[in-house]
Amino acid sequence: MSENVEELIKQHHAFYEVSPYYVVIEQSHGRPSPSTRRILAGFDVDVYGARTNGEPEPSPEYAQAYAALQEVAETTKRQASDSCSVEVIAFPSTVRLDTQNHLQEEAILRIRVSHYRGLDQPAGHAEQRALDEIEKQLQGLGVARR
């Protein structure tokens, strides 16, 4: 990655958090009251950066960060199995307020790791390896895990 991305990460105090990605399946099988199952389908890696411009529209820096995460996702996809899905999801109009840092406004980008094996199938080793690779790349760029 270029020095511009690393400078962007420092300037916006970027960090990431990992959370499980669940799908909920409703199973009725002819019963009047359906039951639901919650299945761990993968992981969400949310990358946050402090907003510095105060404008409602996403800045060009947001697009630059999105492109950098797309590169991380593409590198991970090349190393992952065919059934593993890695995608970057943008939230350009969403702002999170960091309650641990005086309500600092933060922009959000998400990398979702899941699979193509069917909604009723849980995440497996391929998704864990993809998550490990994404974390390795993010930490290599200087993005800390919170």
N, C-alpha and C positions, 0 to 999 in steps of 0.2 A: 504494500500500500504506500501511497505517496506521503510525503511529509505534510502536505496540506491536510490530509485526513487525521494524522496524529495531532496536528496543531488544533484542528477542529475539536477533537476529543478532549484535549486539555482545556481549551477555551470554554467549553460548555460543561465541563466536569461530568463527562459521560460515565454511566455505570449501567449494569444490567442485573436483572433478577430472573430466576428460573422458576416456573410454576408448572404443575401438571396440566395437561390438556385432556379433558374428559369429554366423552360423548354420552348422551343419555338415550337409551333405546327403550321405546315403549313396546311391550309385548302383550297383545290382547288374546291371541289364540282362541277367539270366540267367547271369551269370558266377559261378563258385563263390566267388571272392574279391572282394567288393565294393570299390569305390573311394569315397573321400570327397572332397568339395569344401568348402572353407571360404569363405564369402561374407560380405563386409562388408555387413550389413543395416541399419546405423544407428549410433547413438551412445548411450552411457550417461553421464549427468551425475549423479555421486554427490555429494550434499550432506551434509557432516558438521558436527556441532555437539558441543561438549564437554558431556558429561552432568554435571550439577551436583547432582542429588538423591541419587544412589547407590542408588536403589530399583530392584528388578528390573522393575517394570512401567513402561511408557511414561508419561511425565508429561503433564499437560494442555498443556504447552508443545510437546510432540512433535506433538500434534493440531493445534495452532495453526500450527506450521511446515508440516505436511502440507497444511493448508488454503491457506496462502500459496503453496506450490508448485503446488497445483491451479489457483490463479488464474493463475500464470505459464504453466502448461500450456494453460489455456483461451485465454488471450490469444494464445499462439503458434499454437494450432490455428486460430483465426479468421483468421490471416494466412497460414497454410500452404495448400498445395494439398490437394485431396480425398484424394489417395493417401498423404499423410503422416500418420503416427500419432504422437501425443505422449501419454504416460501417466506418471502418478506411481505409484511402487511403494514401499510402506512396508515396513520391516523392524522392527516394534516390539519384537521380542524379541532383536534382534541388537545386539551392542556390538562396536565395533572398538577395539583398543588402539593408540594412536598411539605408535609407537616413537621418533618424533622429539621427543616431548613427555612424557617420563617416564611412559609407559604410560597417558596420560590416556584415560579411557573416552569414546568418541564414538558418538553415535547416527547412523544413516544413513537417508537418503531418496534415492530414485533417480528421475530423469526419463529415460525411455527414448524416444528418437526413432527411429522405423523407418518402415515403409511397408506398404501393403496390396496391393502389386503381385505378390506371390507370393514364396515362400521362395527361389526360385532367382534372383531379381533383386537386384542390388546396390543399395545406397543411391546416391542421386543428388543433384542440385542442390537439390531441395526439402528433403531432410533436412539438408543443410549449411546452408541458409538458416534452417531451424527451429532448429538448434543455435546459430547466430549470434544469433538473436533471444533464445533462452533465456539465453545468456551475457550479452547486453546487459541483460536484465531483472535477472538475478542481481547483476551488478555495480552496477546502479542502486540496488539494495537495500543494497549494502555487503558483499555476499558476494564474497570474493576467490577467485581461481583459484590453486590450489596446483600 
